[in-house]
């Protein structure tokens, strides 16, 4: 736990709204918000609770005074409730209060290897959560609702473009599906984000600038249907893999709507071979008010449409030296917490430590003040 308070003045970076095809427009988001880094808290790697190891925390949410964090353990998919105690000076403590295992419709535990939990949100007494599935093994991704006991309630129907496919040029990439979800600002539905482009839409990001458009879809809560889809353009990979490694990626890892058609989007680039973890993480302020609905477009390649606009709000490189061992870990979840005493909102992000399967990683929580 570190007690740090520092205001970061982030350069405003405006992105051009590009329409594929012949149409090009420029639309700027006016600067209005900034994030002030307050503190970091690392939950020990050996933390256990009710015969489970606390780790793999891929999503976090706060509602009605309670905190929830989903674990991406495919052998025992579950979520924890927790207490995060903090103020404008920093964290005081983080404690786990309960664990809930996800179950099928008859209350049985989900078989091992059938899900890859990624994101969770509390909604009206239950939980909406996502799984990336296992595309290479034909296990489909999903967006489901569970009750407060983790029991299956409902699953939303997916278009074929989101399902495993034998066509090498169609469908989702492995580990590139439903990584993020947020309640819509009007509470009428959910926005769910892909991590990577669909194969028919564009290529996975590389070190060079690529056309890598990611779909973000709106799910109507009343009808249960996927409806409007908008497009977010990914950055290129931040740095080359090092020390003989070759693996690199960049994608959306979480989404949070804070006003109608306004989002905070976490974008994470990862490159193997770095002692600092290899992660380059950014938070973008995103405006979708003029974005085209592309739900009827089967392939974005060559299509004419308007993407969301994105403005760099925070780059975690700016605080790397203030974090444990200079590590920006595998940050994958974000949520607003309770307001501070000055009326400003708090924002918390959490890192998935992968249960330290690939070397030591951190159950890392980082907290900000949202300043207007």
Secondary structure, 3 states (H helix, E strand, C coil): CEEEEEECCCCCCECCCECCCCCECCCCCCCCCEEEEEEEEEECCCCEECCEECCCEEEEEEECCEEEEEECCCCCCEEEEEEEEEECCEEEEEEEEEEEECECCCCCECCCCCCCEEEEEEECCEEEEEECCEHHHCECCEEEEECCCCEEEEECCCCHHHCCCCCCCCCCCCCCCEEEEEECCCCCEEEEEECCCCCCCCCCCCCCCCCCEEEEEEEECCCCCEEEEEEEECCCCCCCCCCCCCCEEEEEEEEEEEECCEEEEEEEEEECCCCCCCEEEEEEEEECCCCCCCCCCCCCCCCCCCCCEEEEEEEHHHHHHHCHHHCCCCEEEEEECCCCCCCCEEEEEEECCHHHCCCCCCEEEEEEEEEC
